[in-house]
Amino acid sequence: MRVFVHYKKQKVEFFLEELNELHEKYISRTFDFDKNFISHLKECQDFFHEIGDSNMSSKLSQLRTYFETSLKGINPQNLEKIRTGKRENIWISAFHCLSNHGNQLQESLNNLEFILNEANETLSQLVITAFQSKLINDKDLKTIKNLNDIENKWNQLCQNEQIKLIEKKLKLTIHQQDIYILLDKIFNKIKL
């Protein structure tokens, strides 16, 4: 399933905020931490599965298995039954999983931001070139009020063969709606 990169980024940022709350619960050692953490991991795993990121979904599954193993009174590193210090084993496993999960989410966010920055750079250069070629002018920008106007202007620009080629290149990494959102930001910067 092809999903907006902006939506993926927003969702990963939401998961990072939830993770920060879980860190607070971990620090204060609240009793509902276990249930909340497993629920969070499951929600993340489901999201990444839905968008077709099987690698991230698999990593989250491994973390869930690791943590749930510790909840069953088994040391997840050597798979030996714990006789004493079961709760401490759970907190150690929770710290391990929180750290790994945070790194995975941050890496995912960095990748999404990189994709959007690359696309933004390409579109910024394209808009400047369109200005130089007189395909766009300041009067055109003043008439753009919403995403429908941006879509119409983009479709006009895509009549140009070079721009059409750049659009195809962009569509390899981002969704059409991402293009409109980025163009909106670029046009608003230029209008100022």
N, C-alpha and C positions, 0 to 999 in steps of 0.2 A: 504494500500500500504506500503510495506516494503522499507524504505529509509536508505541509509548509515547514520550512526550516525555522521560521520565526516562531511557529507553534512549538516545535521540538525544543527550541531554546527556552521559551517561556516555561514549558513543562519541567525541563531539567533544573531551571532556576527555582521553581516551586519545590522540587524534590530536595534541592540543597537547603532551602529554608526549613523544610520539615526535618532534614538531617540535623540542622543546628538545634532545633527544639529537642530532638532525640539526644543530642550531646548533653543538653541541660538536664534531661531526665536521667541520663547515665551518671552525670556528676552528682546529682542529688540522690541517686539510687532509688528512684521511685519504684513501687511495686508493679505498676502497669507498664514499665519499660519493655519487658519481654513481649507482651501482646502488641504494643504499639510498634515495636521494631519489626516484628515479623509481618505485621500488616503493611508497614511502609515498604519493606522489601518485596512483598507480593505485589503491591500496587505498582512499584517501579518495574518489576519483572513483567507484569501484564502489559504495561505501556510499551516497553521496548519490544515485546513479542508482537504487539499489534502493529507497530510501525515497521516490523520486519528486521529489526536489529537483533539477530539471533545470538551474536557474540556477546552483547551486553546482557541479554536475557539469560544466557548460560552462566555468565559470571555471577549474576544475582541469584540464580538457582543454587550455585555452589555456596554462596555466602549464607543463604537460608538453611541449606543442609548442614553447614558447619555449625551455625548457631543453634539450630534445633537439636543437633546431636548433643551439644553441651547441656541443653535443657533436659535431656533424657538421662543425665548423670554419667555421660561418657565423655572422656577427654577426646575432642575432635582431632587432635594431632596424632595420637598414638592408638586411638580407639579402645582404650582400656577403661573399664568400669571404675568410676570414682567412688571411694568409700568414705572419705572425709573431705571437707572443703568443696562440696558440690556448688554452693552458691558462688564461691570465689572463682571456681572454674567457669561459671556462666558469665561473670563480669569480665574475666580475662578474654573469653571468646567474644563477648559483646564489643570490647575495645578493639579487638582484631578486626571484626566485621565492620564496625563503624569507620575505622581508618581506611580499610580497603574500599569500602563503598564510597566514602568521600572522595578518594582519589579517582575512582572510576567516573563518578559524576562530574568532577572537575575536568577530567580529560575529555569527556563527552561535550561539556560546555565549551571548552577551548576549541575543539574541532568544529563545532557549529559556528562559533564566532569567527573562526578563520574562514569558513566557507562564505559567511555573510560579508566579511570584510573584503574578500577577493571579489565577490560579485559587486559590492558597492564601489570598489575601485574601478572595475570595468565599466560600470554604468556611469560613474562620474566622468570618466574619460570620454565615453560615448556622448554624453550630454554636452560637454565642452566642444567636442568635434561637431555635433549637430548645430551648435550656436555658430561656430566658425563657418559652417557650410550653409548657413541661413535656413536650416530646416526647422529651427526653433528661434523665437525671438522673445523679448521681454513681454510683449503684448500677449503672446500665447500663454505665458506663465500666469499672467493675471486672470486669464479665463479659467484656469484649472482650479476647481473648488473642492472636488471629491475624487474618490478612487475611480468612478466611472469616467470622469474627464481625463484622468491619467491613463486609463485603459484606452480610451479613444485616441489620445495623443500618441501613445506607444504604438498602436496599430497604424497610425499615419506614418510614424517614423519607420516602421518595419516595411514600408513600401520600398524603402531603399535597400538594395541587395546586400550591402555591407552590414547594415544594421540587422537585417534578417539573419545573416550568418552569425553575428554576435549573439543574437537572441537564442539561436540553436545551441551555441556553446554554453550559454548561461543555463539553459534548460537541462543540461547534463548534470548540473549540481544543485540547482534550486528550482522551486516551483514557480509557475507563472505569477501567482499571487505575491510571492516574495519579490519578484521584479517590480510589481506595482507599488509595494510598500517601500522598497528602497528608492524608487523614483520619486515617490511622495516626499521622502526625507530630503533627497537631493534638490528637488524643485523648491521646497520650502527654504532651504539654505540659500539658494540662489536668489529667491525673491527678496530676501532681507537687504 
